[in-house]
């Protein structure tokens, strides 16, 4: 079962957390996932808690920026909770929404550069603003570090990251977001908009993909 570790929920390795027979899995994914690691209801409860933590730390207008594609479901649910509740002063937090696509390019001599979809005009408009980057999962952390380094050039008032998942991998550069939902093992997980070759985004629960699923949706492109 999942257990808490600090402010995160720690999903253990090498354990079938929940019996897949106890959950509704879309029939087109039957046999494609091995087990349920995090049920949809637990994900939503955790996001609600993250929203309350975020609301306790901001009073001025917050720019919530979604990293597409994978982050959009987490972003939608998080914003829903941010709009529902009030700050510690009893006021609703003014929120602006933005979206970004990020591509990272790396080579043997660089820690990585990043290409983002926002225009120079849009980036300059962030000057003096509090910005929260919303990402689905942090894996190695290289792309996020490169993105943050790039955004710092635009004199933001503050910039923080909320990631629903952080993967425990030896490839990590040690980057830790300010807000984290779950620490997950170094296995390939799908569901809740986490995909495998653009499949499984329509699966509500977070699951481990089965060998049959990997073979079925493997892409040679």
ABEGO torsion letter per residue (X at the ends): XBBBBEABBBBBBGBBABBAAABBBBAAABGABABBABBAAAAAAAAAAAAAAAAAABABBBBBBBBOAAAAAAAAAAAAAAAABBBAAGBBBBBBBBBBBBBBBBBAABAEBBBBABBAAAAAAABGBBBBBBBABBBAGAAAAAAAAAAAAAGBABBBBBBABBBBBAABAGBBBABBABBBBBBBBBEGGBBBGGBGAABABBBBBBAAAAAAABBAX
